[in-house]
Amino acid sequence: MSANLTKRDIVLRIHNEVKSDYPEVSQKAIREIVQDTLDSIADALAEGRNVELRNFGVFEVQVRKSRIGRNPNKPDKDVVIPERTVIKFKAGKELKAQLKDLDHKRADGS
């Protein structure tokens, strides 16, 4: 098992779970559904809308204010870091409960 979950892993997992009940559903169809789902989420975020997925979490669009930073190669010079839009993820209750039981060494790749 790889450390990261890929879109392909998601498609294969869904396909394996539904193939006995829906043998006519192909991996290609599932891949398209997964991609459409991700596209819908990305489109909503690009429009500045938050995405709430019950029992999973919320993707929130936030604006980070402009600030003064330092260039590590030239610490004597101030650098203006411009305002920018970022996405913040807040885990839902059920996901937080699952993470609470996670083996910390396994989570950081140790």
Secondary structure, DSSP 8 states (H G I E B T S, - for coil): --SS--HHHHHHHHHHHHTTT-TT--HHHHHHHHHHHHHHHHHHHHTT--EEETTTEEEEEEEE--EEEEETTEEEEEEEE--EEEEEEEE-HHHHHHHHTS-HHHHTT-
